[in-house]
């Protein structure tokens, strides 16, 4: 996948605002577990084409892997508005929601008194 990253980077050198090349490079980064790079490429791709389905889906994958489950869930919801029948996306949504539930269940309970909350 390193070769794919190089190829898409060369492509971006020819046409910097190419959302498809950015999204494809993000996929190559995902395959290499470079989730921060994948998220950044998807951010840029979505700044050029806000409803690009694959960029939303890939950013959700990157964010989920980074533990950003709430942001990943938001990406999935946006993508589902574009492709509501996507089985892969519906399955991804279930995995992300399960991770959110697990994170909430594992979070420590902290009691805050009213006087502390106002300061």
Secondary structure, DSSP 4 states (H G I P E B T S, - for coil): -HHHHHHHHHHHHH-TT-HHHHHHHHHHHHHTT-HHHHHHHHHHHHHH-TT-HHHHHHHHHHHHHTT-HHHHHHHHHHHHHH-TT-HHHHHHHHHHHHHHHHHHHHSPP----HHHHH-
